[in-house]
Amino acid sequence: MAIELKVGRFEPEYLGKLGFYLEALDRDVKKHHEQPAIGVLLCATKDSEVVEYALSRSLSPALVAEYQTRLPDKQLLLAKLHEFYELLSPLEDNAD
């Protein structure tokens, strides 16, 4: 997994750089039994339409999200973490 943090708004060219990192991970780090690397791009702000256009032809699994400079409520964090693990569960089952 590659995680990139940007202090400004989302720019489409950030996906090119993230794609470069994902390719390097897949070629040089990934084991033969592992799934392709996933990219997470965190930006201070994003325009959803720009993100949609930028991701529309991307072949690499990537996520673009806004971040906050302070943590949300603990219960919300726990709920989101639980959702994340539920999303990963089918991927881990297929890896066996």
Gaussian input, Z-matrix of N, CA and C with variables (Angstrom, degrees):
# hf/3-21g

backbone

0 1
 N
 C     1     B1
 C     2     B2     1     A1
 N     3     B3     2     A2     1     D1
 C     4     B4     3     A3     2     D2
 C     5     B5     4     A4     3     D3
 N     6     B6     5     A5     4     D4
 C     7     B7     6     A6     5     D5
 C     8     B8     7     A7     6     D6
 N     9     B9     8     A8     7     D7
 C    10    B10     9     A9     8     D8
 C    11    B11    10    A10     9     D9
 N    12    B12    11    A11    10    D10
 C    13    B13    12    A12    11    D11
 C    14    B14    13    A13    12    D12
 N    15    B15    14    A14    13    D13
 C    16    B16    15    A15    14    D14
 C    17    B17    16    A16    15    D15
 N    18    B18    17    A17    16    D16
 C    19    B19    18    A18    17    D17
 C    20    B20    19    A19    18    D18
 N    21    B21    20    A20    19    D19
 C    22    B22    21    A21    20    D20
 C    23    B23    22    A22    21    D21
 N    24    B24    23    A23    22    D22
 C    25    B25    24    A24    23    D23
 C    26    B26    25    A25    24    D24
 N    27    B27    26    A26    25    D25
 C    28    B28    27    A27    26    D26
 C    29    B29    28    A28    27    D27
 N    30    B30    29    A29    28    D28
 C    31    B31    30    A30    29    D29
 C    32    B32    31    A31    30    D30
 N    33    B33    32    A32    31    D31
 C    34    B34    33    A33    32    D32
 C    35    B35    34    A34    33    D33
 N    36    B36    35    A35    34    D34
 C    37    B37    36    A36    35    D35
 C    38    B38    37    A37    36    D36
 N    39    B39    38    A38    37    D37
 C    40    B40    39    A39    38    D38
 C    41    B41    40    A40    39    D39
 N    42    B42    41    A41    40    D40
 C    43    B43    42    A42    41    D41
 C    44    B44    43    A43    42    D42
 N    45    B45    44    A44    43    D43
 C    46    B46    45    A45    44    D44
 C    47    B47    46    A46    45    D45
 N    48    B48    47    A47    46    D46
 C    49    B49    48    A48    47    D47
 C    50    B50    49    A49    48    D48
 N    51    B51    50    A50    49    D49
 C    52    B52    51    A51    50    D50
 C    53    B53    52    A52    51    D51
 N    54    B54    53    A53    52    D52
 C    55    B55    54    A54    53    D53
 C    56    B56    55    A55    54    D54
 N    57    B57    56    A56    55    D55
 C    58    B58    57    A57    56    D56
 C    59    B59    58    A58    57    D57
 N    60    B60    59    A59    58    D58
 C    61    B61    60    A60    59    D59
 C    62    B62    61    A61    60    D60
 N    63    B63    62    A62    61    D61
 C    64    B64    63    A63    62    D62
 C    65    B65    64    A64    63    D63
 N    66    B66    65    A65    64    D64
 C    67    B67    66    A66    65    D65
 C    68    B68    67    A67    66    D66
 N    69    B69    68    A68    67    D67
 C    70    B70    69    A69    68    D68
 C    71    B71    70    A70    69    D69
 N    72    B72    71    A71    70    D70
 C    73    B73    72    A72    71    D71
 C    74    B74    73    A73    72    D72
 N    75    B75    74    A74    73    D73
 C    76    B76    75    A75    74    D74
 C    77    B77    76    A76    75    D75
 N    78    B78    77    A77    76    D76
 C    79    B79    78    A78    77    D77
 C    80    B80    79    A79    78    D78
 N    81    B81    80    A80    79    D79
 C    82    B82    81    A81    80    D80
 C    83    B83    82    A82    81    D81
 N    84    B84    83    A83    82    D82
 C    85    B85    84    A84    83    D83
 C    86    B86    85    A85    84    D84
 N    87    B87    86    A86    85    D85
 C    88    B88    87    A87    86    D86
 C    89    B89    88    A88    87    D87
 N    90    B90    89    A89    88    D88
 C    91    B91    90    A90    89    D89
 C    92    B92    91    A91    90    D90
 N    93    B93    92    A92    91    D91
 C    94    B94    93    A93    92    D92
 C    95    B95    94    A94    93    D93
 N    96    B96    95    A95    94    D94
 C    97    B97    96    A96    95    D95
 C    98    B98    97    A97    96    D96
 N    99    B99    98    A98    97    D97
 C   100   B100    99    A99    98    D98
 C   101   B101   100   A100    99    D99
 N   102   B102   101   A101   100   D100
 C   103   B103   102   A102   101   D101
 C   104   B104   103   A103   102   D102
 N   105   B105   104   A104   103   D103
 C   106   B106   105   A105   104   D104
 C   107   B107   106   A106   105   D105
 N   108   B108   107   A107   106   D106
 C   109   B109   108   A108   107   D107
 C   110   B110   109   A109   108   D108
 N   111   B111   110   A110   109   D109
 C   112   B112   111   A111   110   D110
 C   113   B113   112   A112   111   D111
 N   114   B114   113   A113   112   D112
 C   115   B115   114   A114   113   D113
 C   116   B116   115   A115   114   D114
 N   117   B117   116   A116   115   D115
 C   118   B118   117   A117   116   D116
 C   119   B119   118   A118   117   D117
 N   120   B120   119   A119   118   D118
 C   121   B121   120   A120   119   D119
 C   122   B122   121   A121   120   D120
 N   123   B123   122   A122   121   D121
 C   124   B124   123   A123   122   D122
 C   125   B125   124   A124   123   D123
 N   126   B126   125   A125   124   D124
 C   127   B127   126   A126   125   D125
 C   128   B128   127   A127   126   D126
 N   129   B129   128   A128   127   D127
 C   130   B130   129   A129   128   D128
 C   131   B131   130   A130   129   D129
 N   132   B132   131   A131   130   D130
 C   133   B133   132   A132   131   D131
 C   134   B134   133   A133   132   D132
 N   135   B135   134   A134   133   D133
 C   136   B136   135   A135   134   D134
 C   137   B137   136   A136   135   D135
 N   138   B138   137   A137   136   D136
 C   139   B139   138   A138   137   D137
 C   140   B140   139   A139   138   D138
 N   141   B141   140   A140   139   D139
 C   142   B142   141   A141   140   D140
 C   143   B143   142   A142   141   D141
 N   144   B144   143   A143   142   D142
 C   145   B145   144   A144   143   D143
 C   146   B146   145   A145   144   D144
 N   147   B147   146   A146   145   D145
 C   148   B148   147   A147   146   D146
 C   149   B149   148   A148   147   D147
 N   150   B150   149   A149   148   D148
 C   151   B151   150   A150   149   D149
 C   152   B152   151   A151   150   D150
 N   153   B153   152   A152   151   D151
 C   154   B154   153   A153   152   D152
 C   155   B155   154   A154   153   D153
 N   156   B156   155   A155   154   D154
 C   157   B157   156   A156   155   D155
 C   158   B158   157   A157   156   D156
 N   159   B159   158   A158   157   D157
 C   160   B160   159   A159   158   D158
 C   161   B161   160   A160   159   D159
 N   162   B162   161   A161   160   D160
 C   163   B163   162   A162   161   D161
 C   164   B164   163   A163   162   D162
 N   165   B165   164   A164   163   D163
 C   166   B166   165   A165   164   D164
 C   167   B167   166   A166   165   D165
 N   168   B168   167   A167   166   D166
 C   169   B169   168   A168   167   D167
 C   170   B170   169   A169   168   D168
 N   171   B171   170   A170   169   D169
 C   172   B172   171   A171   170   D170
 C   173   B173   172   A172   171   D171
 N   174   B174   173   A173   172   D172
 C   175   B175   174   A174   173   D173
 C   176   B176   175   A175   174   D174
 N   177   B177   176   A176   175   D175
 C   178   B178   177   A177   176   D176
 C   179   B179   178   A178   177   D177
 N   180   B180   179   A179   178   D178
 C   181   B181   180   A180   179   D179
 C   182   B182   181   A181   180   D180
 N   183   B183   182   A182   181   D181
 C   184   B184   183   A183   182   D182
 C   185   B185   184   A184   183   D183
 N   186   B186   185   A185   184   D184
 C   187   B187   186   A186   185   D185
 C   188   B188   187   A187   186   D186
 N   189   B189   188   A188   187   D187
 C   190   B190   189   A189   188   D188
 C   191   B191   190   A190   189   D189
 N   192   B192   191   A191   190   D190
 C   193   B193   192   A192   191   D191
 C   194   B194   193   A193   192   D192
 N   195   B195   194   A194   193   D193
 C   196   B196   195   A195   194   D194
 C   197   B197   196   A196   195   D195
 N   198   B198   197   A197   196   D196
 C   199   B199   198   A198   197   D197
 C   200   B200   199   A199   198   D198
 N   201   B201   200   A200   199   D199
 C   202   B202   201   A201   200   D200
 C   203   B203   202   A202   201   D201
 N   204   B204   203   A203   202   D202
 C   205   B205   204   A204   203   D203
 C   206   B206   205   A205   204   D204
 N   207   B207   206   A206   205   D205
 C   208   B208   207   A207   206   D206
 C   209   B209   208   A208   207   D207
 N   210   B210   209   A209   208   D208
 C   211   B211   210   A210   209   D209
 C   212   B212   211   A211   210   D210
 N   213   B213   212   A212   211   D211
 C   214   B214   213   A213   212   D212
 C   215   B215   214   A214   213   D213
 N   216   B216   215   A215   214   D214
 C   217   B217   216   A216   215   D215
 C   218   B218   217   A217   216   D216
 N   219   B219   218   A218   217   D217
 C   220   B220   219   A219   218   D218
 C   221   B221   220   A220   219   D219
 N   222   B222   221   A221   220   D220
 C   223   B223   222   A222   221   D221
 C   224   B224   223   A223   222   D222
 N   225   B225   224   A224   223   D223
 C   226   B226   225   A225   224   D224
 C   227   B227   226   A226   225   D225
 N   228   B228   227   A227   226   D226
 C   229   B229   228   A228   227   D227
 C   230   B230   229   A229   228   D228
 N   231   B231   230   A230   229   D229
 C   232   B232   231   A231   230   D230
 C   233   B233   232   A232   231   D231
 N   234   B234   233   A233   232   D232
 C   235   B235   234   A234   233   D233
 C   236   B236   235   A235   234   D234
 N   237   B237   236   A236   235   D235
 C   238   B238   237   A237   236   D236
 C   239   B239   238   A238   237   D237
 N   240   B240   239   A239   238   D238
 C   241   B241   240   A240   239   D239
 C   242   B242   241   A241   240   D240
 N   243   B243   242   A242   241   D241
 C   244   B244   243   A243   242   D242
 C   245   B245   244   A244   243   D243
 N   246   B246   245   A245   244   D244
 C   247   B247   246   A246   245   D245
 C   248   B248   247   A247   246   D246
 N   249   B249   248   A248   247   D247
 C   250   B250   249   A249   248   D248
 C   251   B251   250   A250   249   D249
 N   252   B252   251   A251   250   D250
 C   253   B253   252   A252   251   D251
 C   254   B254   253   A253   252   D252
 N   255   B255   254   A254   253   D253
 C   256   B256   255   A255   254   D254
 C   257   B257   256   A256   255   D255
 N   258   B258   257   A257   256   D256
 C   259   B259   258   A258   257   D257
 C   260   B260   259   A259   258   D258
 N   261   B261   260   A260   259   D259
 C   262   B262   261   A261   260   D260
 C   263   B263   262   A262   261   D261
 N   264   B264   263   A263   262   D262
 C   265   B265   264   A264   263   D263
 C   266   B266   265   A265   264   D264
 N   267   B267   266   A266   265   D265
 C   268   B268   267   A267   266   D266
 C   269   B269   268   A268   267   D267
 N   270   B270   269   A269   268   D268
 C   271   B271   270   A270   269   D269
 C   272   B272   271   A271   270   D270
 N   273   B273   272   A272   271   D271
 C   274   B274   273   A273   272   D272
 C   275   B275   274   A274   273   D273
 N   276   B276   275   A275   274   D274
 C   277   B277   276   A276   275   D275
 C   278   B278   277   A277   276   D276
 N   279   B279   278   A278   277   D277
 C   280   B280   279   A279   278   D278
 C   281   B281   280   A280   279   D279
 N   282   B282   281   A281   280   D280
 C   283   B283   282   A282   281   D281
 C   284   B284   283   A283   282   D282
 N   285   B285   284   A284   283   D283
 C   286   B286   285   A285   284   D284
 C   287   B287   286   A286   285   D285

   B1=1.4316
   B2=1.5213
   B3=1.3264
   B4=1.4598
   B5=1.5184
   B6=1.3205
   B7=1.4585
   B8=1.5206
   B9=1.3233
   B10=1.4551
   B11=1.5212
   B12=1.3229
   B13=1.4578
   B14=1.5220
   B15=1.3208
   B16=1.4741
   B17=1.5242
   B18=1.3239
   B19=1.4654
   B20=1.5266
   B21=1.3092
   B22=1.4693
   B23=1.5143
   B24=1.3280
   B25=1.4608
   B26=1.5328
   B27=1.3149
   B28=1.4557
   B29=1.5223
   B30=1.3167
   B31=1.4618
   B32=1.5338
   B33=1.3377
   B34=1.4652
   B35=1.5289
   B36=1.3213
   B37=1.4689
   B38=1.5231
   B39=1.3330
   B40=1.4685
   B41=1.5260
   B42=1.3337
   B43=1.4648
   B44=1.5194
   B45=1.3180
   B46=1.4708
   B47=1.5122
   B48=1.3148
   B49=1.4613
   B50=1.5256
   B51=1.3300
   B52=1.4638
   B53=1.5290
   B54=1.3245
   B55=1.4712
   B56=1.5194
   B57=1.3318
   B58=1.4651
   B59=1.5287
   B60=1.3416
   B61=1.4758
   B62=1.5261
   B63=1.3262
   B64=1.4687
   B65=1.5269
   B66=1.3253
   B67=1.4672
   B68=1.5260
   B69=1.3259
   B70=1.4710
   B71=1.5220
   B72=1.3081
   B73=1.4746
   B74=1.5225
   B75=1.3372
   B76=1.4663
   B77=1.5273
   B78=1.3146
   B79=1.4662
   B80=1.5225
   B81=1.3341
   B82=1.4633
   B83=1.5289
   B84=1.3258
   B85=1.4656
   B86=1.5240
   B87=1.3229
   B88=1.4612
   B89=1.5308
   B90=1.3093
   B91=1.4648
   B92=1.5336
   B93=1.3098
   B94=1.4628
   B95=1.5313
   B96=1.3184
   B97=1.4663
   B98=1.5362
   B99=1.3274
   B100=1.4625
   B101=1.5250
   B102=1.3196
   B103=1.4621
   B104=1.5294
   B105=1.3427
   B106=1.4659
   B107=1.5294
   B108=1.3203
   B109=1.4587
   B110=1.5295
   B111=1.3054
   B112=1.4655
   B113=1.5213
   B114=1.3213
   B115=1.4565
   B116=1.5089
   B117=1.3224
   B118=1.4633
   B119=1.5265
   B120=1.3184
   B121=1.4571
   B122=1.5210
   B123=1.3252
   B124=1.4600
   B125=1.5180
   B126=1.3316
   B127=1.4607
   B128=1.5260
   B129=1.3272
   B130=1.4603
   B131=1.5222
   B132=1.3243
   B133=1.4655
   B134=1.5244
   B135=1.3184
   B136=1.4634
   B137=1.5185
   B138=1.3149
   B139=1.4520
   B140=1.5220
   B141=1.3200
   B142=1.4678
   B143=1.5205
   B144=1.3232
   B145=1.4606
   B146=1.5290
   B147=1.3217
   B148=1.4637
   B149=1.5251
   B150=1.3309
   B151=1.4695
   B152=1.5276
   B153=1.3258
   B154=1.4660
   B155=1.5229
   B156=1.3259
   B157=1.4709
   B158=1.5263
   B159=1.3115
   B160=1.4648
   B161=1.5273
   B162=1.3285
   B163=1.4693
   B164=1.5237
   B165=1.3296
   B166=1.4683
   B167=1.5244
   B168=1.3122
   B169=1.4789
   B170=1.5174
   B171=1.3036
   B172=1.4584
   B173=1.5230
   B174=1.3185
   B175=1.4624
   B176=1.5246
   B177=1.3186
   B178=1.4596
   B179=1.5219
   B180=1.3284
   B181=1.4657
   B182=1.5197
   B183=1.3248
   B184=1.4568
   B185=1.5217
   B186=1.3038
   B187=1.4536
   B188=1.5162
   B189=1.3324
   B190=1.4621
   B191=1.5161
   B192=1.3245
   B193=1.4609
   B194=1.5173
   B195=1.3220
   B196=1.4562
   B197=1.5223
   B198=1.3018
   B199=1.4604
   B200=1.5228
   B201=1.3039
   B202=1.4585
   B203=1.5200
   B204=1.3244
   B205=1.4560
   B206=1.5208
   B207=1.3289
   B208=1.4617
   B209=1.5172
   B210=1.3026
   B211=1.4537
   B212=1.5199
   B213=1.3304
   B214=1.4588
   B215=1.5332
   B216=1.3008
   B217=1.4529
   B218=1.5351
   B219=1.3183
   B220=1.4659
   B221=1.5328
   B222=1.3237
   B223=1.4677
   B224=1.5297
   B225=1.3287
   B226=1.4611
   B227=1.5238
   B228=1.3150
   B229=1.4693
   B230=1.5222
   B231=1.3201
   B232=1.4603
   B233=1.5252
   B234=1.3272
   B235=1.4690
   B236=1.5242
   B237=1.3321
   B238=1.4709
   B239=1.5292
   B240=1.3161
   B241=1.4566
   B242=1.5235
   B243=1.3244
   B244=1.4647
   B245=1.5399
   B246=1.3374
   B247=1.4719
   B248=1.5224
   B249=1.3299
   B250=1.4587
   B251=1.5262
   B252=1.3373
   B253=1.4624
   B254=1.5254
   B255=1.3203
   B256=1.4652
   B257=1.5277
   B258=1.3386
   B259=1.4556
   B260=1.5266
   B261=1.3263
   B262=1.4609
   B263=1.5232
   B264=1.2930
   B265=1.4542
   B266=1.5357
   B267=1.3544
   B268=1.4681
   B269=1.5282
   B270=1.3328
   B271=1.4679
   B272=1.5301
   B273=1.3104
   B274=1.4620
   B275=1.5191
   B276=1.3386
   B277=1.4542
   B278=1.5345
   B279=1.3304
   B280=1.4694
   B281=1.5181
   B282=1.3297
   B283=1.4609
   B284=1.5293
   B285=1.3099
   B286=1.4689
   B287=1.4896
   A1=108.42
   A2=115.57
   A3=121.15
   A4=107.69
   A5=116.33
   A6=121.82
   A7=107.68
   A8=115.11
   A9=119.97
   A10=108.90
   A11=116.47
   A12=122.94
   A13=109.14
   A14=116.51
   A15=122.50
   A16=108.47
   A17=117.19
   A18=120.77
   A19=112.53
   A20=118.21
   A21=121.47
   A22=111.61
   A23=115.08
   A24=120.30
   A25=110.81
   A26=115.80
   A27=122.01
   A28=110.61
   A29=116.19
   A30=123.64
   A31=107.36
   A32=118.67
   A33=121.02
   A34=114.46
   A35=117.60
   A36=119.24
   A37=112.78
   A38=117.86
   A39=120.29
   A40=111.20
   A41=116.88
   A42=119.60
   A43=111.80
   A44=117.09
   A45=120.17
   A46=111.10
   A47=116.17
   A48=120.34
   A49=110.62
   A50=116.13
   A51=119.96
   A52=110.26
   A53=116.76
   A54=120.67
   A55=111.81
   A56=116.53
   A57=121.42
   A58=110.30
   A59=116.23
   A60=120.20
   A61=111.41
   A62=116.66
   A63=120.01
   A64=111.03
   A65=116.46
   A66=119.91
   A67=110.86
   A68=116.42
   A69=120.18
   A70=110.81
   A71=116.82
   A72=119.71
   A73=110.98
   A74=116.39
   A75=119.70
   A76=112.03
   A77=117.79
   A78=120.44
   A79=113.33
   A80=116.44
   A81=119.45
   A82=115.53
   A83=118.43
   A84=120.22
   A85=112.40
   A86=117.57
   A87=122.70
   A88=111.73
   A89=114.91
   A90=121.39
   A91=108.92
   A92=117.59
   A93=121.39
   A94=113.03
   A95=117.92
   A96=120.98
   A97=112.95
   A98=118.09
   A99=121.70
   A100=111.79
   A101=115.53
   A102=122.77
   A103=108.80
   A104=117.74
   A105=120.18
   A106=111.74
   A107=115.89
   A108=121.76
   A109=110.70
   A110=115.50
   A111=123.19
   A112=108.01
   A113=116.45
   A114=121.21
   A115=112.47
   A116=116.13
   A117=122.33
   A118=107.06
   A119=115.50
   A120=122.03
   A121=107.96
   A122=116.43
   A123=122.02
   A124=109.17
   A125=116.74
   A126=122.60
   A127=109.55
   A128=115.74
   A129=119.91
   A130=110.44
   A131=117.76
   A132=122.58
   A133=108.82
   A134=114.65
   A135=119.64
   A136=109.19
   A137=115.52
   A138=122.90
   A139=105.08
   A140=116.90
   A141=121.13
   A142=112.85
   A143=117.47
   A144=119.81
   A145=111.24
   A146=117.39
   A147=121.51
   A148=109.89
   A149=117.20
   A150=121.31
   A151=110.33
   A152=116.60
   A153=120.23
   A154=111.31
   A155=116.98
   A156=119.87
   A157=111.01
   A158=116.57
   A159=120.54
   A160=112.02
   A161=116.97
   A162=120.54
   A163=113.52
   A164=118.39
   A165=121.19
   A166=114.20
   A167=118.84
   A168=120.60
   A169=113.15
   A170=115.57
   A171=119.55
   A172=110.08
   A173=116.11
   A174=121.03
   A175=111.89
   A176=117.27
   A177=121.47
   A178=109.95
   A179=116.34
   A180=118.18
   A181=110.02
   A182=117.03
   A183=121.36
   A184=109.73
   A185=115.21
   A186=122.54
   A187=107.86
   A188=116.31
   A189=121.69
   A190=106.61
   A191=116.31
   A192=120.57
   A193=110.62
   A194=115.13
   A195=120.51
   A196=108.57
   A197=116.03
   A198=119.65
   A199=109.28
   A200=114.88
   A201=121.19
   A202=108.61
   A203=116.28
   A204=119.52
   A205=112.80
   A206=117.19
   A207=120.52
   A208=108.10
   A209=115.67
   A210=120.45
   A211=111.93
   A212=116.78
   A213=119.45
   A214=110.09
   A215=115.78
   A216=122.86
   A217=111.24
   A218=117.11
   A219=122.43
   A220=111.62
   A221=118.08
   A222=120.74
   A223=111.20
   A224=116.89
   A225=120.29
   A226=110.59
   A227=116.80
   A228=120.43
   A229=111.45
   A230=116.98
   A231=120.68
   A232=111.40
   A233=116.80
   A234=120.56
   A235=110.91
   A236=116.77
   A237=120.60
   A238=111.26
   A239=116.57
   A240=120.60
   A241=110.14
   A242=116.54
   A243=121.11
   A244=110.35
   A245=117.21
   A246=121.18
   A247=110.78
   A248=116.86
   A249=121.94
   A250=110.84
   A251=116.66
   A252=120.07
   A253=112.07
   A254=117.39
   A255=120.61
   A256=110.90
   A257=116.65
   A258=120.34
   A259=111.60
   A260=117.03
   A261=120.94
   A262=112.72
   A263=117.36
   A264=121.76
   A265=113.00
   A266=120.26
   A267=119.10
   A268=112.76
   A269=117.41
   A270=120.22
   A271=110.67
   A272=116.32
   A273=120.29
   A274=111.57
   A275=117.37
   A276=120.71
   A277=110.98
   A278=117.08
   A279=121.52
   A280=112.50
   A281=117.17
   A282=120.79
   A283=111.64
   A284=117.48
   A285=120.52
   A286=113.79
   D1=134.18
   D2=175.44
   D3=-112.51
   D4=128.73
   D5=177.73
   D6=-119.76
   D7=127.46
   D8=179.44
   D9=-124.41
   D10=133.99
   D11=-178.53
   D12=-112.62
   D13=125.43
   D14=178.38
   D15=-115.75
   D16=137.01
   D17=-177.11
   D18=-83.27
   D19=-10.77
   D20=-179.29
   D21=-113.55
   D22=-161.46
   D23=-179.88
   D24=-77.39
   D25=160.64
   D26=179.47
   D27=-64.06
   D28=134.86
   D29=173.21
   D30=-124.48
   D31=135.69
   D32=-177.15
   D33=-54.89
   D34=-32.10
   D35=-178.72
   D36=-65.70
   D37=-18.85
   D38=176.79
   D39=-60.97
   D40=-30.75
   D41=179.79
   D42=-67.66
   D43=-32.44
   D44=177.05
   D45=-63.14
   D46=-43.72
   D47=178.79
   D48=-66.57
   D49=-42.25
   D50=178.27
   D51=-62.86
   D52=-40.55
   D53=177.24
   D54=-60.67
   D55=-37.91
   D56=176.27
   D57=-60.12
   D58=-46.31
   D59=179.19
   D60=-63.17
   D61=-40.82
   D62=179.85
   D63=-64.18
   D64=-40.95
   D65=178.06
   D66=-62.84
   D67=-41.52
   D68=178.47
   D69=-63.68
   D70=-42.26
   D71=177.52
   D72=-61.99
   D73=-45.71
   D74=-178.08
   D75=-65.22
   D76=-37.49
   D77=-178.73
   D78=-78.41
   D79=-39.57
   D80=-168.83
   D81=-108.02
   D82=-17.93
   D83=-173.73
   D84=-119.20
   D85=-39.70
   D86=-174.21
   D87=-61.11
   D88=136.87
   D89=173.92
   D90=-82.37
   D91=158.50
   D92=-175.34
   D93=-61.94
   D94=-26.68
   D95=-177.79
   D96=-91.43
   D97=-2.44
   D98=-177.68
   D99=-91.35
   D100=155.51
   D101=176.44
   D102=-75.67
   D103=163.58
   D104=176.66
   D105=-59.16
   D106=152.44
   D107=179.64
   D108=-63.04
   D109=151.17
   D110=178.91
   D111=-114.22
   D112=140.35
   D113=178.91
   D114=-109.04
   D115=138.50
   D116=174.96
   D117=-124.33
   D118=121.73
   D119=-179.98
   D120=-114.06
   D121=114.30
   D122=-179.41
   D123=-103.45
   D124=124.69
   D125=-178.40
   D126=-124.91
   D127=154.39
   D128=178.11
   D129=-62.45
   D130=-40.58
   D131=176.79
   D132=-144.64
   D133=163.94
   D134=177.38
   D135=-151.88
   D136=151.27
   D137=170.77
   D138=-102.64
   D139=115.01
   D140=-173.70
   D141=-57.40
   D142=-36.01
   D143=179.77
   D144=-67.96
   D145=-40.70
   D146=177.11
   D147=-63.07
   D148=-43.16
   D149=178.02
   D150=-61.37
   D151=-43.47
   D152=179.98
   D153=-60.68
   D154=-45.64
   D155=177.47
   D156=-62.23
   D157=-43.71
   D158=-176.45
   D159=-65.67
   D160=-35.00
   D161=-177.87
   D162=-88.23
   D163=-12.13
   D164=-170.77
   D165=-59.38
   D166=-31.67
   D167=-179.37
   D168=-112.61
   D169=8.80
   D170=-179.06
   D171=-72.48
   D172=134.75
   D173=178.53
   D174=-93.01
   D175=-18.65
   D176=-178.45
   D177=-89.31
   D178=139.29
   D179=176.31
   D180=-67.55
   D181=121.22
   D182=-177.81
   D183=-144.08
   D184=153.46
   D185=178.14
   D186=-131.34
   D187=134.16
   D188=175.90
   D189=-116.33
   D190=126.70
   D191=-178.49
   D192=-141.76
   D193=154.63
   D194=173.50
   D195=-85.53
   D196=151.59
   D197=176.42
   D198=-118.79
   D199=162.93
   D200=177.86
   D201=-115.42
   D202=153.41
   D203=-178.78
   D204=-87.76
   D205=-1.30
   D206=172.31
   D207=-135.47
   D208=152.00
   D209=-176.77
   D210=-71.35
   D211=142.00
   D212=173.16
   D213=-73.27
   D214=177.23
   D215=178.52
   D216=-53.86
   D217=142.82
   D218=-177.72
   D219=-57.65
   D220=-40.51
   D221=-179.66
   D222=-64.17
   D223=-38.43
   D224=177.51
   D225=-65.45
   D226=-42.35
   D227=177.11
   D228=-59.73
   D229=-44.87
   D230=179.08
   D231=-62.92
   D232=-40.88
   D233=178.94
   D234=-63.95
   D235=-43.36
   D236=179.86
   D237=-66.63
   D238=-38.39
   D239=177.65
   D240=-62.82
   D241=-41.73
   D242=177.89
   D243=-62.69
   D244=-42.92
   D245=176.74
   D246=-59.77
   D247=-42.85
   D248=-179.82
   D249=-60.25
   D250=-45.91
   D251=179.31
   D252=-64.69
   D253=-34.29
   D254=176.45
   D255=-65.66
   D256=-37.66
   D257=177.79
   D258=-67.66
   D259=-35.91
   D260=-179.12
   D261=-76.47
   D262=-25.82
   D263=-174.84
   D264=-54.11
   D265=-48.50
   D266=177.84
   D267=-62.78
   D268=-34.05
   D269=179.12
   D270=-65.39
   D271=-41.72
   D272=179.56
   D273=-67.98
   D274=-34.91
   D275=178.62
   D276=-66.20
   D277=-35.28
   D278=179.50
   D279=-74.75
   D280=-19.76
   D281=-178.07
   D282=-74.49
   D283=-18.67
   D284=-177.04
   D285=-75.90

